[in-house]
């Protein structure tokens, strides 16, 4: 069933687990997430980047909504990392459950202004908003942010940002990186703890692929209620696609089913690690 992002995150935070927000690009991605979530009895989020929407447009949101509505577990459909107000509006009109208003590249005052404007529109339509303070380095869909541009989230600014914008969730940078970790990950848990003491909204960690299990568990214990997962699932998809299509003969449906099965492996690992399995009240 389709559920609000706010409800999924609040229940997760209250009960000491986290929701997996999996970036998907198409039908196969959505099915991999929903089949796994149903099997594990887990609430889950389907997450669309603007790069996926640039291809699929609002019909892709409609499909995700319809699939979420038919699912036997609560599902929210989220627009990930969007700095563009026009795309945010298109997603809102298209029926998205929540959006990430990404003003993390802006100076604080401008980020507050941008996020506040998005929140005002979203609230009127009962849509959730995730803001980001600080900036992650790394790479996603070929777009790279160099390490020198990384900016850790300042706890005092986090309080100010949440109060002034009214966002429902806050993405933080504590050393997490999008895409592949070039060196062993180091997360600043003292910083995360201080942020969690200051702000009441659920916290979000991007760049989950490649983080060790212990760091995931510790993040949850300090208030992280949503983890964004892309690279590990996407690379399984592409490896399976290459492997199946290099066979001497194959049908397209075999590629589709093979890719769905391949993506389910990391999705299952993450759901179990986040502790969101067996959370559906009968
Ligand atoms: P990874 O690709 O590192 O899993 O990060 C995904 C993400 O943060 C999407 O917003």
Boltz pocket constraint, residues with backbone or C-beta under 6 A from the ligand:
constraints:
  - pocket:
      binder: B
      contacts: [[A, 23], [A, 80], [A, 81], [A, 139], [A, 140], [A, 177], [A, 178], [A, 179], [A, 180], [A, 205], [A, 206], [A, 207], [A, 208], [A, 209], [A, 228], [A, 229], [A, 230], [A, 231], [A, 232]]
      max_distance: 6.0
